[in-house]
Amino acid sequence: MGVSQPVAFGNRVAFGGEVAIMVECASRALISLTVSGAQLRVWPAVGVTNRCVPGVEPTTCQEAAMESRRKVMILDENILDVMEVEQSLQGGGGYEVVHLATPNGALSKIEYERPEILLIDVAMNRLNIDDLLGTLRASVDYDEMVIVAYSDMDADRLQQFCVDNEINGYFCKSMDVAQIGDFLDKFYEY
């Protein structure tokens, strides 16, 4: 096509030999699909402003950023702690949060949700932490998942527990929960 400026065709935009399709989902998250030859690439259009596209109204889809937010799963039976952490992570931290208040079905929920970070109360009632950690460590599907112990234990005991069980880090419930987002961000600083 040889077009240097994008040309709009409804929700399709042509860039040279590629066709990009911007799809606005029900959640108003903007997804870009680019077809180039035999390749199909899909990625969230985070913070995309399409004001350079003729015939398309300028929009910035803030919800598109949700597609790139890290998903945290909280495994904790104390709903007040969960609500406090969830509020902190969704507000200032920009994380997507899911939670489970019972150890029953924890592996199934982890498999379904595919969190990048598992925030787990290692002292949770009825939770067999050794079995859960053993299963997660034995599976290559969870090699990249960050596991953070979140408990009422004192810091020294919690730190030793993390060392003994090869857990990535810990955050004591007595610490300022407003700092948890910054703490989790540190696992992704390169």
ABEGO torsion letter per residue (X at the ends): XGBABBBBBEABBBBEABBBBBBBBAAGBBBBBBBBEABBBBBBBBGBBAAABBGBBBBBBAAAAAAABBBBBBBBABAAAAAAAAAAAABAAGBBBBBBABABGAAAAAAAAGBABBBBBAABBGBBAAAAAAAAAABAAAAABBBBBBBABBAAAAAAAAAAAGBABBBBAABBAAAAAAAAAAAABX
